[in-house]
Amino acid sequence: MTQSTKTLCPYCGVGCGLEVLPPAQPGKATNRDSLGNPIWQVRGDRTHPSSLGKVCVKGATIAEAIDKNRLKYPMIRDTLDQPFRRATWDEAYNLIVNRIQTVRNTMGADAICMYGSGQFQTEDYYIAQKLIKGCLGTNNFDANSRLCMSSAVSGYIKSFGSDGPPCCYDDLEKTDCAFLIGTNTAECHPIVFNRLRVHHKKNRQVKMIVVDPRCTQTAEAADLHLAIRPGTDIDLLNGIANLLMRWGFIDSLFIDECTKGFPDYMQVIQSYPPNW
């Protein structure tokens, strides 16, 4: 195998495109693991729309992470107080299938659920959902990568009617004011921040505002860093709303057509003048 395979980085939620290549041919320089075995090479996919060929250190070294301290054969124990023993693949598969079918036949398909790791590859997620939903007939599949965002998802649904923010990566190069609150994008989503940073540097009229109690790498790049006290982010947002209302910088038509309960919100923000 000499051609690259395209896939996605499994780490953060940006979904950067990767190209994975086999190790270099014998005699050529290549990265090696602790046992001296050549490691598969990873590079950014230049055709991918979110990352545009860029890759951070976690994505670039993913082959090294997958190689180290990984289970290479099935281990089974009959009870929790027994040590694990090595088993054959047939023994492990048969045990899993028999347990699943027993539950399914006695308690129904909805007695089965799967909770996936946030480090699943995209292809892993696809196959797991085909098994759980398509084959076994239950919708009970969830993953850490979604559950860790459950509070944000609830907020999105309540605010926008959808469980995802209504924007796309192309918006990064179209903004004239980036307001970053509750995020340290430079360290947590470096590829997204790189795109925003390039846009920010190229256009002097573009402003970046960061709200964070700490002086993070993201805050260091900002035109304005609001180092608020922890727990006062809602106060800050209500204070901004108070000024927008006072200055008349609101879209009344949008508010009437797309929001509910705005008069009640007006009553709340009246208690948040700037001096308070």
CORSUL-V649439 format. One record per backbone hydrogen bond with DSSP energy under -0.5 kcal/mol. NH is the residue of the N-H (numbers start at 1). CO is the residue of the C=O. Records with the same first field share a line. If there is no record, write none. Layout:
NH = CO  CO
This chain:
5 = 20
7 = 18
9 = 16
15 = 12
18 = 7
19 = 43
20 = 5
21 = 41
28 = 25
33 = 37
36 = 33
39 = 31
41 = 21
43 = 19
45 = 17
46 = 44
48 = 45
52 = 48
53 = 45
54 = 51
60 = 56
61 = 57
62 = 59
64 = 61
65 = 61
66 = 62
67 = 63
68 = 64
70 = 67
76 = 85
82 = 79
85 = 76
87 = 74
92 = 88
93 = 89
94 = 90
95 = 91
96 = 92
97 = 93
98 = 94
99 = 95
100 = 96
101 = 97
102 = 98
103 = 99
104 = 100
105 = 101
106 = 102
107 = 103
108 = 103  104
111 = 108
112 = 109
114 = 140
116 = 114  142
120 = 117
125 = 121
126 = 122
127 = 123
128 = 124
129 = 125
130 = 126
131 = 127
132 = 128
133 = 129
134 = 129
135 = 130
136 = 131
138 = 132
141 = 139
142 = 114
144 = 116
146 = 143
147 = 143
148 = 144
149 = 146
150 = 147
153 = 149
154 = 150
155 = 151
156 = 152
157 = 153
158 = 154
159 = 155
160 = 156
161 = 156  157
162 = 156
167 = 165
171 = 168
172 = 169
173 = 170
174 = 171
175 = 171
178 = 207
179 = 177
180 = 178  209
181 = 179
182 = 211
187 = 184
188 = 184
189 = 185
193 = 189
194 = 190
195 = 191
196 = 192
197 = 193
198 = 194
199 = 195
200 = 196
201 = 197
202 = 198
203 = 199
204 = 202
206 = 203
207 = 176
209 = 178
210 = 224
211 = 180
212 = 210  226
216 = 214
220 = 216
221 = 217  218
222 = 219
223 = 208
224 = 208
226 = 210  224
227 = 225
228 = 226
232 = 229
236 = 232
237 = 233
238 = 234
239 = 235
240 = 236
241 = 237
242 = 238
243 = 239
244 = 240
245 = 241
246 = 242
247 = 243
248 = 244  245
249 = 244
250 = 248
252 = 250
255 = 251
256 = 252
257 = 253
258 = 254
259 = 255
265 = 261
266 = 262
267 = 263
268 = 264
269 = 265
270 = 266
271 = 268
272 = 269
276 = 273
